[in-house]
Amino acid sequence: MQQSLVPGGSFVFSVEHPIYTALAAQDWVYGPQGEKLHWPVDNYHLEGLRQARFLDHDVVKYHRTVSTTVNALVEAGFCIARLSELQPTRDMLARHPAWQEEVRHPMFLLVAAVKN
């Protein structure tokens, strides 16, 4: 990755937020009336392969913590320019009320890094 960029080159990427990949079940904890109580996070620091169900398909995901992702970039000679956990804006929420769930937990981790 680093060898492909000249000094000052940008590396921008997004990944599914690690709170999604920590627990393979990837579903809410529901209350007695079916209400969404909270998003479970377990085994967060246990990194590695996860077998998950996504859009009716079995998929393989690799869980990494935020610190592992960021530290790998720093160790590879990158400077972190920006991190975002993508919170819906008021405008997004007004147009699409279903996005309100995404205020409760981030879907993605977005990273912008610059090669030193």
Biopython code that builds the backbone (N, CA, C, O; Angstrom):
import numpy as np
from Bio.PDB.StructureBuilder import StructureBuilder

atoms = [
    (1, "MET", "N", (0.829, -1.187, 0.000)),
    (1, "MET", "CA", (0.000, 0.000, 0.000)),
    (1, "MET", "C", (0.871, 1.247, 0.000)),
    (1, "MET", "O", (0.666, 2.128, -0.835)),
    (2, "GLN", "N", (1.828, 1.350, 0.901)),
    (2, "GLN", "CA", (2.650, 2.545, 1.017)),
    (2, "GLN", "C", (3.516, 2.754, -0.225)),
    (2, "GLN", "O", (3.733, 3.897, -0.627)),
    (3, "GLN", "N", (4.015, 1.683, -0.843)),
    (3, "GLN", "CA", (4.907, 1.798, -1.986)),
    (3, "GLN", "C", (4.201, 2.391, -3.203)),
    (3, "GLN", "O", (4.875, 2.856, -4.122)),
    (4, "SER", "N", (2.890, 2.391, -3.241)),
    (4, "SER", "CA", (2.139, 2.891, -4.388)),
    (4, "SER", "C", (1.929, 4.389, -4.350)),
    (4, "SER", "O", (1.460, 4.972, -5.327)),
    (5, "LEU", "N", (2.265, 5.018, -3.249)),
    (5, "LEU", "CA", (2.022, 6.450, -3.109)),
    (5, "LEU", "C", (3.333, 7.216, -2.987)),
    (5, "LEU", "O", (4.288, 6.756, -2.361)),
    (6, "VAL", "N", (3.352, 8.385, -3.596)),
    (6, "VAL", "CA", (4.480, 9.290, -3.414)),
    (6, "VAL", "C", (4.294, 10.012, -2.093)),
    (6, "VAL", "O", (3.169, 10.097, -1.599)),
    (7, "PRO", "N", (5.366, 10.538, -1.503)),
    (7, "PRO", "CA", (5.194, 11.326, -0.277)),
    (7, "PRO", "C", (4.161, 12.440, -0.499)),
    (7, "PRO", "O", (4.205, 13.153, -1.501)),
    (8, "GLY", "N", (3.253, 12.571, 0.436)),
    (8, "GLY", "CA", (2.170, 13.548, 0.321)),
    (8, "GLY", "C", (0.927, 12.980, -0.341)),
    (8, "GLY", "O", (-0.107, 13.646, -0.397)),
    (9, "GLY", "N", (1.022, 11.738, -0.849)),
    (9, "GLY", "CA", (-0.128, 11.100, -1.478)),
    (9, "GLY", "C", (-1.186, 10.722, -0.458)),
    (9, "GLY", "O", (-0.869, 10.409, 0.690)),
    (10, "SER", "N", (-2.445, 10.750, -0.878)),
    (10, "SER", "CA", (-3.571, 10.463, 0.014)),
    (10, "SER", "C", (-4.041, 9.024, -0.131)),
    (10, "SER", "O", (-4.062, 8.462, -1.226)),
    (11, "PHE", "N", (-4.413, 8.454, 0.988)),
    (11, "PHE", "CA", (-5.010, 7.120, 1.047)),
    (11, "PHE", "C", (-6.298, 7.279, 1.848)),
    (11, "PHE", "O", (-6.259, 7.564, 3.046)),
    (12, "VAL", "N", (-7.436, 7.096, 1.187)),
    (12, "VAL", "CA", (-8.740, 7.285, 1.806)),
    (12, "VAL", "C", (-9.515, 5.989, 1.656)),
    (12, "VAL", "O", (-9.581, 5.422, 0.565)),
    (13, "PHE", "N", (-10.109, 5.513, 2.763)),
    (13, "PHE", "CA", (-10.874, 4.270, 2.692)),
    (13, "PHE", "C", (-11.964, 4.252, 3.760)),
    (13, "PHE", "O", (-11.941, 5.029, 4.714)),
    (14, "SER", "N", (-12.900, 3.360, 3.573)),
    (14, "SER", "CA", (-13.940, 3.136, 4.578)),
    (14, "SER", "C", (-14.048, 1.638, 4.818)),
    (14, "SER", "O", (-13.821, 0.823, 3.924)),
    (15, "VAL", "N", (-14.400, 1.301, 6.055)),
    (15, "VAL", "CA", (-14.632, -0.089, 6.438)),
    (15, "VAL", "C", (-15.892, -0.136, 7.294)),
    (15, "VAL", "O", (-16.284, 0.856, 7.910)),
    (16, "GLU", "N", (-16.502, -1.283, 7.319)),
    (16, "GLU", "CA", (-17.616, -1.470, 8.234)),
    (16, "GLU", "C", (-17.095, -1.205, 9.644)),
    (16, "GLU", "O", (-16.028, -1.695, 10.014)),
    (17, "HIS", "N", (-17.830, -0.447, 10.418)),
    (17, "HIS", "CA", (-17.347, -0.083, 11.750)),
    (17, "HIS", "C", (-17.120, -1.340, 12.588)),
    (17, "HIS", "O", (-17.928, -2.267, 12.535)),
    (18, "PRO", "N", (-16.036, -1.385, 13.358)),
    (18, "PRO", "CA", (-15.729, -2.574, 14.158)),
    (18, "PRO", "C", (-16.806, -2.988, 15.165)),
    (18, "PRO", "O", (-16.803, -4.134, 15.614)),
    (19, "ILE", "N", (-17.716, -2.103, 15.528)),
    (19, "ILE", "CA", (-18.785, -2.574, 16.421)),
    (19, "ILE", "C", (-19.713, -3.546, 15.697)),
    (19, "ILE", "O", (-20.411, -4.331, 16.338)),
    (20, "TYR", "N", (-19.723, -3.497, 14.363)),
    (20, "TYR", "CA", (-20.509, -4.455, 13.583)),
    (20, "TYR", "C", (-19.801, -5.797, 13.463)),
    (20, "TYR", "O", (-20.436, -6.850, 13.517)),
    (21, "THR", "N", (-18.507, -5.754, 13.303)),
    (21, "THR", "CA", (-17.779, -6.998, 13.044)),
    (21, "THR", "C", (-17.333, -7.705, 14.316)),
    (21, "THR", "O", (-16.895, -8.854, 14.256)),
    (22, "ALA", "N", (-17.434, -7.044, 15.466)),
    (22, "ALA", "CA", (-16.994, -7.668, 16.722)),
    (22, "ALA", "C", (-17.803, -8.917, 17.045)),
    (22, "ALA", "O", (-17.247, -9.930, 17.469)),
    (23, "LEU", "N", (-19.095, -8.847, 16.848)),
    (23, "LEU", "CA", (-19.994, -9.955, 17.149)),
    (23, "LEU", "C", (-20.616, -10.430, 15.846)),
    (23, "LEU", "O", (-21.271, -9.648, 15.156)),
    (24, "ALA", "N", (-20.426, -11.678, 15.502)),
    (24, "ALA", "CA", (-20.881, -12.185, 14.205)),
    (24, "ALA", "C", (-22.388, -12.095, 14.012)),
    (24, "ALA", "O", (-22.845, -11.997, 12.873)),
    (25, "ALA", "N", (-23.183, -12.124, 15.092)),
    (25, "ALA", "CA", (-24.648, -12.106, 14.970)),
    (25, "ALA", "C", (-25.153, -10.834, 14.295)),
    (25, "ALA", "O", (-26.120, -10.900, 13.536)),
    (26, "GLN", "N", (-24.546, -9.703, 14.539)),
    (26, "GLN", "CA", (-24.878, -8.426, 13.913)),
    (26, "GLN", "C", (-26.366, -8.129, 13.895)),
    (26, "GLN", "O", (-26.967, -7.955, 12.835)),
    (27, "ASP", "N", (-26.945, -8.074, 15.071)),
    (27, "ASP", "CA", (-28.354, -7.709, 15.186)),
    (27, "ASP", "C", (-28.576, -7.039, 16.529)),
    (27, "ASP", "O", (-27.787, -7.204, 17.459)),
    (28, "TRP", "N", (-29.637, -6.296, 16.617)),
    (28, "TRP", "CA", (-30.019, -5.614, 17.841)),
    (28, "TRP", "C", (-30.403, -6.614, 18.925)),
    (28, "TRP", "O", (-30.686, -7.779, 18.645)),
    (29, "VAL", "N", (-30.409, -6.138, 20.163)),
    (29, "VAL", "CA", (-31.043, -6.859, 21.267)),
    (29, "VAL", "C", (-32.439, -6.248, 21.368)),
    (29, "VAL", "O", (-32.589, -5.033, 21.493)),
    (30, "TYR", "N", (-33.454, -7.102, 21.313)),
    (30, "TYR", "CA", (-34.839, -6.635, 21.270)),
    (30, "TYR", "C", (-35.529, -6.784, 22.623)),
    (30, "TYR", "O", (-35.234, -7.701, 23.390)),
    (31, "GLY", "N", (-36.450, -5.865, 22.899)),
    (31, "GLY", "CA", (-37.259, -5.913, 24.112)),
    (31, "GLY", "C", (-38.478, -6.784, 23.928)),
    (31, "GLY", "O", (-38.672, -7.360, 22.858)),
    (32, "PRO", "N", (-39.311, -6.892, 24.964)),
    (32, "PRO", "CA", (-40.484, -7.773, 24.933)),
    (32, "PRO", "C", (-41.492, -7.433, 23.834)),
    (32, "PRO", "O", (-42.185, -8.320, 23.335)),
    (33, "GLN", "N", (-41.577, -6.164, 23.455)),
    (33, "GLN", "CA", (-42.503, -5.756, 22.384)),
    (33, "GLN", "C", (-41.793, -5.640, 21.032)),
    (33, "GLN", "O", (-42.334, -5.055, 20.094)),
    (34, "GLY", "N", (-40.603, -6.187, 20.936)),
    (34, "GLY", "CA", (-39.863, -6.157, 19.675)),
    (34, "GLY", "C", (-39.105, -4.867, 19.432)),
    (34, "GLY", "O", (-38.570, -4.663, 18.342)),
    (35, "GLU", "N", (-39.047, -3.988, 20.431)),
    (35, "GLU", "CA", (-38.336, -2.722, 20.263)),
    (35, "GLU", "C", (-36.824, -2.956, 20.339)),
    (35, "GLU", "O", (-36.350, -3.834, 21.060)),
    (36, "LYS", "N", (-36.097, -2.164, 19.592)),
    (36, "LYS", "CA", (-34.639, -2.282, 19.566)),
    (36, "LYS", "C", (-34.080, -1.608, 20.824)),
    (36, "LYS", "O", (-34.182, -0.392, 20.983)),
    (37, "LEU", "N", (-33.490, -2.411, 21.710)),
    (37, "LEU", "CA", (-32.964, -1.888, 22.964)),
    (37, "LEU", "C", (-31.553, -1.337, 22.809)),
    (37, "LEU", "O", (-31.288, -0.190, 23.168)),
    (38, "HIS", "N", (-30.646, -2.154, 22.272)),
    (38, "HIS", "CA", (-29.268, -1.711, 22.090)),
    (38, "HIS", "C", (-28.550, -2.657, 21.120)),
    (38, "HIS", "O", (-29.000, -3.767, 20.837)),
    (39, "TRP", "N", (-27.422, -2.163, 20.632)),
    (39, "TRP", "CA", (-26.584, -2.948, 19.722)),
    (39, "TRP", "C", (-25.504, -3.639, 20.557)),
    (39, "TRP", "O", (-24.720, -2.966, 21.225)),
    (40, "PRO", "N", (-25.455, -4.974, 20.527)),
    (40, "PRO", "CA", (-24.471, -5.664, 21.364)),
    (40, "PRO", "C", (-23.062, -5.634, 20.766)),
    (40, "PRO", "O", (-22.876, -5.799, 19.561)),
    (41, "VAL", "N", (-22.098, -5.422, 21.625)),
    (41, "VAL", "CA", (-20.689, -5.508, 21.244)),
    (41, "VAL", "C", (-20.042, -6.478, 22.217)),
    (41, "VAL", "O", (-20.098, -6.281, 23.430)),
    (42, "ASP", "N", (-19.433, -7.519, 21.686)),
    (42, "ASP", "CA", (-18.769, -8.506, 22.522)),
    (42, "ASP", "C", (-17.534, -8.999, 21.780)),
    (42, "ASP", "O", (-17.492, -8.989, 20.550)),
    (43, "ASN", "N", (-16.543, -9.426, 22.529)),
    (43, "ASN", "CA", (-15.285, -9.911, 21.952)),
    (43, "ASN", "C", (-14.615, -8.873, 21.056)),
    (43, "ASN", "O", (-13.979, -9.215, 20.059)),
    (44, "TYR", "N", (-14.767, -7.602, 21.424)),
    (44, "TYR", "CA", (-14.220, -6.522, 20.604)),
    (44, "TYR", "C", (-12.713, -6.657, 20.408)),
    (44, "TYR", "O", (-12.210, -6.430, 19.308)),
    (45, "HIS", "N", (-11.995, -7.020, 21.458)),
    (45, "HIS", "CA", (-10.534, -7.110, 21.360)),
    (45, "HIS", "C", (-10.039, -8.442, 20.819)),
    (45, "HIS", "O", (-8.834, -8.624, 20.649)),
    (46, "LEU", "N", (-10.928, -9.362, 20.547)),
    (46, "LEU", "CA", (-10.566, -10.640, 19.936)),
    (46, "LEU", "C", (-10.671, -10.474, 18.425)),
    (46, "LEU", "O", (-11.750, -10.602, 17.846)),
    (47, "GLU", "N", (-9.532, -10.187, 17.794)),
    (47, "GLU", "CA", (-9.536, -9.895, 16.362)),
    (47, "GLU", "C", (-9.486, -11.182, 15.532)),
    (47, "GLU", "O", (-9.046, -12.229, 16.006)),
    (48, "GLY", "N", (-9.943, -11.078, 14.297)),
    (48, "GLY", "CA", (-9.838, -12.198, 13.381)),
    (48, "GLY", "C", (-11.109, -12.452, 12.592)),
    (48, "GLY", "O", (-11.996, -11.605, 12.493)),
    (49, "LEU", "N", (-11.159, -13.643, 12.041)),
    (49, "LEU", "CA", (-12.228, -14.048, 11.145)),
    (49, "LEU", "C", (-13.568, -14.150, 11.860)),
    (49, "LEU", "O", (-13.649, -14.616, 12.997)),
    (50, "ARG", "N", (-14.621, -13.703, 11.172)),
    (50, "ARG", "CA", (-15.993, -13.846, 11.648)),
    (50, "ARG", "C", (-16.844, -14.384, 10.503)),
    (50, "ARG", "O", (-16.765, -13.899, 9.374)),
    (51, "GLN", "N", (-17.644, -15.375, 10.804)),
    (51, "GLN", "CA", (-18.639, -15.865, 9.841)),
    (51, "GLN", "C", (-19.930, -15.103, 10.135)),
    (51, "GLN", "O", (-20.421, -15.132, 11.263)),
    (52, "ALA", "N", (-20.477, -14.429, 9.140)),
    (52, "ALA", "CA", (-21.673, -13.615, 9.345)),
    (52, "ALA", "C", (-22.683, -13.862, 8.235)),
    (52, "ALA", "O", (-22.359, -14.421, 7.187)),
    (53, "ARG", "N", (-23.891, -13.439, 8.484)),
    (53, "ARG", "CA", (-24.970, -13.516, 7.499)),
    (53, "ARG", "C", (-25.237, -12.090, 7.042)),
    (53, "ARG", "O", (-25.512, -11.220, 7.868)),
    (54, "PHE", "N", (-25.161, -11.833, 5.731)),
    (54, "PHE", "CA", (-25.371, -10.498, 5.185)),
    (54, "PHE", "C", (-26.209, -10.607, 3.925)),
    (54, "PHE", "O", (-25.815, -11.271, 2.967)),
    (55, "LEU", "N", (-27.368, -9.955, 3.925)),
    (55, "LEU", "CA", (-28.285, -9.982, 2.780)),
    (55, "LEU", "C", (-28.554, -11.405, 2.300)),
    (55, "LEU", "O", (-28.498, -11.700, 1.106)),
    (56, "ASP", "N", (-28.843, -12.269, 3.255)),
    (56, "ASP", "CA", (-29.183, -13.662, 2.986)),
    (56, "ASP", "C", (-28.036, -14.503, 2.430)),
    (56, "ASP", "O", (-28.268, -15.533, 1.798)),
    (57, "HIS", "N", (-26.805, -14.067, 2.663)),
    (57, "HIS", "CA", (-25.632, -14.813, 2.220)),
    (57, "HIS", "C", (-24.673, -14.993, 3.392)),
    (57, "HIS", "O", (-24.554, -14.116, 4.248)),
    (58, "ASP", "N", (-24.000, -16.121, 3.425)),
    (58, "ASP", "CA", (-22.939, -16.329, 4.403)),
    (58, "ASP", "C", (-21.691, -15.622, 3.885)),
    (58, "ASP", "O", (-21.275, -15.836, 2.747)),
    (59, "VAL", "N", (-21.099, -14.780, 4.724)),
    (59, "VAL", "CA", (-19.910, -14.027, 4.323)),
    (59, "VAL", "C", (-18.828, -14.170, 5.390)),
    (59, "VAL", "O", (-19.115, -14.471, 6.549)),
    (60, "VAL", "N", (-17.602, -13.952, 4.985)),
    (60, "VAL", "CA", (-16.463, -13.964, 5.903)),
    (60, "VAL", "C", (-16.026, -12.517, 6.087)),
    (60, "VAL", "O", (-15.814, -11.791, 5.116)),
    (61, "LYS", "N", (-15.896, -12.112, 7.338)),
    (61, "LYS", "CA", (-15.411, -10.776, 7.670)),
    (61, "LYS", "C", (-14.203, -10.927, 8.579)),
    (61, "LYS", "O", (-14.041, -11.945, 9.252)),
    (62, "TYR", "N", (-13.370, -9.920, 8.590)),
    (62, "TYR", "CA", (-12.209, -9.920, 9.467)),
    (62, "TYR", "C", (-12.329, -8.731, 10.408)),
    (62, "TYR", "O", (-12.275, -7.577, 9.981)),
    (63, "HIS", "N", (-12.488, -9.021, 11.677)),
    (63, "HIS", "CA", (-12.653, -7.971, 12.679)),
    (63, "HIS", "C", (-11.295, -7.430, 13.112)),
    (63, "HIS", "O", (-10.386, -8.191, 13.446)),
    (64, "ARG", "N", (-11.173, -6.117, 13.101)),
    (64, "ARG", "CA", (-10.007, -5.415, 13.628)),
    (64, "ARG", "C", (-10.527, -4.253, 14.468)),
    (64, "ARG", "O", (-11.554, -3.659, 14.138)),
    (65, "THR", "N", (-9.831, -3.930, 15.541)),
    (65, "THR", "CA", (-10.226, -2.791, 16.354)),
    (65, "THR", "C", (-9.837, -1.498, 15.641)),
    (65, "THR", "O", (-9.029, -1.504, 14.713)),
    (66, "VAL", "N", (-10.421, -0.401, 16.086)),
    (66, "VAL", "CA", (-10.052, 0.900, 15.533)),
    (66, "VAL", "C", (-8.561, 1.152, 15.755)),
    (66, "VAL", "O", (-7.869, 1.632, 14.857)),
    (67, "SER", "N", (-8.074, 0.832, 16.939)),
    (67, "SER", "CA", (-6.653, 1.089, 17.222)),
    (67, "SER", "C", (-5.733, 0.255, 16.336)),
    (67, "SER", "O", (-4.687, 0.749, 15.917)),
    (68, "THR", "N", (-6.085, -0.978, 16.041)),
    (68, "THR", "CA", (-5.264, -1.795, 15.147)),
    (68, "THR", "C", (-5.206, -1.172, 13.759)),
    (68, "THR", "O", (-4.137, -1.118, 13.150)),
    (69, "THR", "N", (-6.327, -0.709, 13.258)),
    (69, "THR", "CA", (-6.382, -0.098, 11.927)),
    (69, "THR", "C", (-5.540, 1.177, 11.884)),
    (69, "THR", "O", (-4.726, 1.361, 10.979)),
    (70, "VAL", "N", (-5.738, 2.041, 12.855)),
    (70, "VAL", "CA", (-5.014, 3.318, 12.875)),
    (70, "VAL", "C", (-3.522, 3.093, 13.106)),
    (70, "VAL", "O", (-2.694, 3.698, 12.426)),
    (71, "ASN", "N", (-3.178, 2.248, 14.039)),
    (71, "ASN", "CA", (-1.760, 2.004, 14.330)),
    (71, "ASN", "C", (-1.039, 1.349, 13.155)),
    (71, "ASN", "O", (0.140, 1.626, 12.935)),
    (72, "ALA", "N", (-1.712, 0.496, 12.402)),
    (72, "ALA", "CA", (-1.097, -0.102, 11.212)),
    (72, "ALA", "C", (-0.749, 0.973, 10.183)),
    (72, "ALA", "O", (0.301, 0.909, 9.544)),
    (73, "LEU", "N", (-1.622, 1.948, 10.027)),
    (73, "LEU", "CA", (-1.337, 3.046, 9.105)),
    (73, "LEU", "C", (-0.140, 3.871, 9.581)),
    (73, "LEU", "O", (0.745, 4.195, 8.789)),
    (74, "VAL", "N", (-0.110, 4.207, 10.855)),
    (74, "VAL", "CA", (0.993, 5.000, 11.412)),
    (74, "VAL", "C", (2.315, 4.240, 11.260)),
    (74, "VAL", "O", (3.327, 4.818, 10.864)),
    (75, "GLU", "N", (2.297, 2.944, 11.576)),
    (75, "GLU", "CA", (3.512, 2.129, 11.462)),
    (75, "GLU", "C", (3.976, 1.978, 10.019)),
    (75, "GLU", "O", (5.159, 1.749, 9.768)),
    (76, "ALA", "N", (3.046, 2.104, 9.064)),
    (76, "ALA", "CA", (3.402, 2.018, 7.650)),
    (76, "ALA", "C", (3.848, 3.361, 7.081)),
    (76, "ALA", "O", (4.107, 3.472, 5.882)),
    (77, "GLY", "N", (3.938, 4.376, 7.931)),
    (77, "GLY", "CA", (4.448, 5.663, 7.470)),
    (77, "GLY", "C", (3.389, 6.654, 7.043)),
    (77, "GLY", "O", (3.682, 7.575, 6.280)),
    (78, "PHE", "N", (2.183, 6.492, 7.509)),
    (78, "PHE", "CA", (1.112, 7.418, 7.173)),
    (78, "PHE", "C", (0.806, 8.333, 8.350)),
    (78, "PHE", "O", (1.008, 7.967, 9.508)),
    (79, "CYS", "N", (0.324, 9.507, 8.041)),
    (79, "CYS", "CA", (-0.181, 10.444, 9.032)),
    (79, "CYS", "C", (-1.702, 10.467, 8.868)),
    (79, "CYS", "O", (-2.207, 10.636, 7.758)),
    (80, "ILE", "N", (-2.420, 10.298, 9.959)),
    (80, "ILE", "CA", (-3.884, 10.314, 9.894)),
    (80, "ILE", "C", (-4.344, 11.755, 9.734)),
    (80, "ILE", "O", (-4.076, 12.596, 10.593)),
    (81, "ALA", "N", (-5.030, 12.040, 8.643)),
    (81, "ALA", "CA", (-5.520, 13.387, 8.385)),
    (81, "ALA", "C", (-6.929, 13.581, 8.948)),
    (81, "ALA", "O", (-7.290, 14.676, 9.379)),
    (82, "ARG", "N", (-7.721, 12.502, 8.939)),
    (82, "ARG", "CA", (-9.115, 12.622, 9.388)),
    (82, "ARG", "C", (-9.700, 11.250, 9.663)),
    (82, "ARG", "O", (-9.439, 10.295, 8.931)),
    (83, "LEU", "N", (-10.504, 11.157, 10.738)),
    (83, "LEU", "CA", (-11.314, 9.973, 11.046)),
    (83, "LEU", "C", (-12.760, 10.410, 11.121)),
    (83, "LEU", "O", (-13.058, 11.496, 11.619)),
    (84, "SER", "N", (-13.655, 9.580, 10.635)),
    (84, "SER", "CA", (-15.089, 9.858, 10.753)),
    (84, "SER", "C", (-15.816, 8.553, 11.038)),
    (84, "SER", "O", (-15.472, 7.497, 10.509)),
    (85, "GLU", "N", (-16.827, 8.654, 11.887)),
    (85, "GLU", "CA", (-17.682, 7.509, 12.154)),
    (85, "GLU", "C", (-19.070, 7.746, 11.569)),
    (85, "GLU", "O", (-20.054, 7.140, 11.994)),
    (86, "LEU", "N", (-19.127, 8.625, 10.604)),
    (86, "LEU", "CA", (-20.282, 8.877, 9.748)),
    (86, "LEU", "C", (-21.608, 8.926, 10.502)),
    (86, "LEU", "O", (-22.354, 7.948, 10.544)),
    (87, "GLN", "N", (-21.880, 10.069, 11.086)),
    (87, "GLN", "CA", (-23.159, 10.286, 11.750)),
    (87, "GLN", "C", (-24.111, 10.952, 10.767)),
    (87, "GLN", "O", (-23.720, 11.904, 10.092)),
    (88, "PRO", "N", (-25.347, 10.479, 10.668)),
    (88, "PRO", "CA", (-26.300, 11.115, 9.749)),
    (88, "PRO", "C", (-26.527, 12.586, 10.113)),
    (88, "PRO", "O", (-26.588, 12.949, 11.288)),
    (89, "THR", "N", (-26.650, 13.410, 9.094)),
    (89, "THR", "CA", (-26.917, 14.834, 9.300)),
    (89, "THR", "C", (-28.404, 15.052, 9.583)),
    (89, "THR", "O", (-29.221, 14.157, 9.367)),
    (90, "ARG", "N", (-28.741, 16.220, 10.057)),
    (90, "ARG", "CA", (-30.163, 16.551, 10.287)),
    (90, "ARG", "C", (-30.970, 16.444, 9.000)),
    (90, "ARG", "O", (-32.109, 15.978, 9.001)),
    (91, "ASP", "N", (-30.359, 16.884, 7.901)),
    (91, "ASP", "CA", (-31.038, 16.814, 6.606)),
    (91, "ASP", "C", (-31.309, 15.361, 6.209)),
    (91, "ASP", "O", (-32.394, 15.037, 5.725)),
    (92, "MET", "N", (-30.324, 14.493, 6.414)),
    (92, "MET", "CA", (-30.515, 13.066, 6.103)),
    (92, "MET", "C", (-31.642, 12.479, 6.948)),
    (92, "MET", "O", (-32.471, 11.720, 6.446)),
    (93, "LEU", "N", (-31.668, 12.832, 8.231)),
    (93, "LEU", "CA", (-32.697, 12.312, 9.124)),
    (93, "LEU", "C", (-34.080, 12.823, 8.753)),
    (93, "LEU", "O", (-35.066, 12.096, 8.865)),
    (94, "ALA", "N", (-34.154, 14.079, 8.309)),
    (94, "ALA", "CA", (-35.443, 14.649, 7.902)),
    (94, "ALA", "C", (-35.983, 13.949, 6.650)),
    (94, "ALA", "O", (-37.188, 13.723, 6.535)),
    (95, "ARG", "N", (-35.110, 13.614, 5.735)),
    (95, "ARG", "CA", (-35.529, 12.976, 4.479)),
    (95, "ARG", "C", (-35.749, 11.468, 4.620)),
    (95, "ARG", "O", (-36.578, 10.887, 3.918)),
    (96, "HIS", "N", (-35.002, 10.840, 5.530)),
    (96, "HIS", "CA", (-35.054, 9.387, 5.694)),
    (96, "HIS", "C", (-35.074, 9.045, 7.185)),
    (96, "HIS", "O", (-34.021, 8.802, 7.775)),
    (97, "PRO", "N", (-36.254, 9.025, 7.797)),
    (97, "PRO", "CA", (-36.345, 8.769, 9.240)),
    (97, "PRO", "C", (-35.709, 7.439, 9.678)),
    (97, "PRO", "O", (-35.307, 7.311, 10.834)),
    (98, "ALA", "N", (-35.613, 6.467, 8.796)),
    (98, "ALA", "CA", (-34.999, 5.179, 9.159)),
    (98, "ALA", "C", (-33.530, 5.344, 9.542)),
    (98, "ALA", "O", (-32.977, 4.503, 10.251)),
    (99, "TRP", "N", (-32.903, 6.409, 9.082)),
    (99, "TRP", "CA", (-31.506, 6.665, 9.430)),
    (99, "TRP", "C", (-31.333, 6.973, 10.918)),
    (99, "TRP", "O", (-30.207, 6.996, 11.415)),
    (100, "GLN", "N", (-32.436, 7.211, 11.633)),
    (100, "GLN", "CA", (-32.347, 7.514, 13.063)),
    (100, "GLN", "C", (-31.603, 6.407, 13.811)),
    (100, "GLN", "O", (-30.903, 6.683, 14.785)),
    (101, "GLU", "N", (-31.747, 5.164, 13.366)),
    (101, "GLU", "CA", (-31.016, 4.048, 13.991)),
    (101, "GLU", "C", (-29.514, 4.261, 13.937)),
    (101, "GLU", "O", (-28.792, 3.841, 14.841)),
    (102, "GLU", "N", (-29.041, 4.910, 12.882)),
    (102, "GLU", "CA", (-27.605, 5.087, 12.709)),
    (102, "GLU", "C", (-27.035, 6.164, 13.621)),
    (102, "GLU", "O", (-25.817, 6.327, 13.694)),
    (103, "VAL", "N", (-27.897, 6.901, 14.320)),
    (103, "VAL", "CA", (-27.432, 7.832, 15.338)),
    (103, "VAL", "C", (-27.038, 7.043, 16.592)),
    (103, "VAL", "O", (-26.225, 7.501, 17.395)),
    (104, "ARG", "N", (-27.621, 5.865, 16.744)),
    (104, "ARG", "CA", (-27.372, 5.035, 17.925)),
    (104, "ARG", "C", (-26.057, 4.262, 17.831)),
    (104, "ARG", "O", (-25.486, 3.889, 18.856)),
    (105, "HIS", "N", (-25.578, 4.022, 16.628)),
    (105, "HIS", "CA", (-24.301, 3.337, 16.436)),
    (105, "HIS", "C", (-23.764, 3.649, 15.046)),
    (105, "HIS", "O", (-24.539, 3.744, 14.094)),
    (106, "PRO", "N", (-22.451, 3.808, 14.914)),
    (106, "PRO", "CA", (-21.888, 4.132, 13.598)),
    (106, "PRO", "C", (-21.833, 2.909, 12.694)),
    (106, "PRO", "O", (-21.496, 1.811, 13.138)),
    (107, "MET", "N", (-22.165, 3.107, 11.425)),
    (107, "MET", "CA", (-22.109, 2.012, 10.453)),
    (107, "MET", "C", (-20.708, 1.825, 9.875)),
    (107, "MET", "O", (-20.270, 0.699, 9.641)),
    (108, "PHE", "N", (-20.016, 2.930, 9.649)),
    (108, "PHE", "CA", (-18.727, 2.894, 8.961)),
    (108, "PHE", "C", (-17.668, 3.667, 9.715)),
    (108, "PHE", "O", (-17.958, 4.586, 10.480)),
    (109, "LEU", "N", (-16.442, 3.270, 9.479)),
    (109, "LEU", "CA", (-15.284, 4.038, 9.913)),
    (109, "LEU", "C", (-14.611, 4.530, 8.631)),
    (109, "LEU", "O", (-14.224, 3.731, 7.777)),
    (110, "LEU", "N", (-14.477, 5.833, 8.508)),
    (110, "LEU", "CA", (-13.837, 6.419, 7.345)),
    (110, "LEU", "C", (-12.497, 7.019, 7.774)),
    (110, "LEU", "O", (-12.404, 7.695, 8.798)),
    (111, "VAL", "N", (-11.472, 6.760, 6.977)),
    (111, "VAL", "CA", (-10.119, 7.187, 7.332)),
    (111, "VAL", "C", (-9.478, 7.881, 6.125)),
    (111, "VAL", "O", (-9.538, 7.391, 4.998)),
    (112, "ALA", "N", (-8.870, 9.025, 6.395)),
    (112, "ALA", "CA", (-8.063, 9.709, 5.395)),
    (112, "ALA", "C", (-6.647, 9.815, 5.959)),
    (112, "ALA", "O", (-6.441, 10.341, 7.053)),
    (113, "ALA", "N", (-5.683, 9.313, 5.207)),
    (113, "ALA", "CA", (-4.293, 9.314, 5.656)),
    (113, "ALA", "C", (-3.413, 9.865, 4.532)),
    (113, "ALA", "O", (-3.766, 9.807, 3.354)),
    (114, "VAL", "N", (-2.269, 10.395, 4.931)),
    (114, "VAL", "CA", (-1.321, 10.965, 3.976)),
    (114, "VAL", "C", (0.022, 10.284, 4.192)),
    (114, "VAL", "O", (0.468, 10.110, 5.326)),
    (115, "LYS", "N", (0.664, 9.899, 3.088)),
    (115, "LYS", "CA", (1.972, 9.260, 3.179)),
    (115, "LYS", "C", (3.032, 10.294, 3.556)),
    (115, "LYS", "O", (3.120, 11.374, 2.972)),
    (116, "ASN", "N", (3.823, 9.922, 4.546)),
    (116, "ASN", "CA", (4.942, 10.800, 4.954)),
    (116, "ASN", "C", (6.075, 10.697, 3.963)),
    (116, "ASN", "O", (7.103, 11.355, 4.129)),
]
sb = StructureBuilder()
sb.init_structure("model")
sb.init_model(0)
sb.init_chain("A")
sb.init_seg("    ")
for serial, (resi, resn, name, xyz) in enumerate(atoms, 1):
    if name == "N":
        sb.init_residue(resn, " ", resi, " ")
    sb.init_atom(name, np.array(xyz, "f"), 0.0, 1.0, " ", f" {name:<3s}", serial, name[0])
structure = sb.get_structure()
